[in-house]
């Protein structure tokens, strides 16, 4: 995110206005959409591996495991017999107790608030920079306050986008039948996140350019509701999704 903001700032500062107006969409795709596509594809693969490891515990059998050497195998099997009484008891432990414990450690994906604050901190600096620019340009205090609050609320929309990245990556982690279909899944999720980002940015730009106070306060009220929706949604998912994910795989 910091690299993205720096790239956008450099693109704005090093190009003239006519170039930016002509190639704004291309710039936005280059600094936002392409990195998101690559990040999403890697994230989906990570969630796929996580799900496969948990699912494989259902069919765990110590007798089918392979060791580096016969000595290692004999040593490990003797330790299992000593600690668990028998290999069957160890197999039952892995398939039940251990699997349930790991599922509780790997809840449905959500972005912790501390991580969200760290990721979105770059947007805060960008908003402060924008506010200072308006102040140095002699903007009225009401315009300053309106822009600052509007873009501060925009951070909450961005929080939704990042939660969506992690959540949708998990829900679409299953690989397609071919590598091409797998990439189409990634492009589909990236398209949804990209569309949300475009809409949210268009909304905040529209709000700052209008003088309608009712619309402005409605925008702020709706934005302030977004965190509650995110947290409640993922609280429900943490209770129900782990077993559903294992069944799905």
C-alpha positions, 0 to 999 in steps of 0.5 A: 500500500505504501508503494502504491501511494508513493507511485500515485504521488509520483505519477501526479507530481511528475506528469502534467494535467493533460497527460493525467486526464488522458491516461488516468485509467491506465495509471490506476490499473498499473498501480492498483489492479495489476499488484492486486491480481498478483497478490490475490493469486498468491493468497488464493494458493495459500488458502488452498494449501491451508484447506488441503492440509486440514482436510488431509487430517481426516484420512491421516494414517501413520502407517503410510508416512514416509521418513528419510531413513529406516532409523528415523521411522523406527524411532518415531514409531516407537515414540508414538507407541510410548506416548499414545499407547498405540498407532491407532490411538495416535491416528484417532487423536490426529483425526479428531482432537488435533484437527479440531484444535487446528481448525480453531487456530485457523478461523475464516479469514478476516483482517485484524483491526491492528493489521488494518490500521497498519495497512491503511496508515498510508492513506492517512498520510495521503489525506494529511498531505492533501489537507496541507496542500488545500490549506497552503492554497488558501482554501476556506476552513469549511472546504478543508473540513469537508475534504478532510472528513470525506477522505477520512471516511474513505478509509473505511471503504478501503477497509472493506476492500482489504477485508474483501481481498482476504475473504474472497480469496478463501471462498474462491481458493479451490483451483479451477480444472485448468490453470487458465480457469484458476486465473479467471477466478483470480481476475474475477475477484480482482475485478470485484475489488477493483470495482469497489475501489473505483466506486468508493473513490468516485463517491468521495470525489463527488461528495467533496465537489458538491455543496449539498450538506444532506448528502455529505452527512448521509455519506458520513453516516453510511461510511461509519456503519461499514466497520460494524458490518465488517466486524459482525459479518466476520464474527459470524463467519468465524463461528460457522465457516471452518467446518463448512470450508473443510466440508467444501474441500 
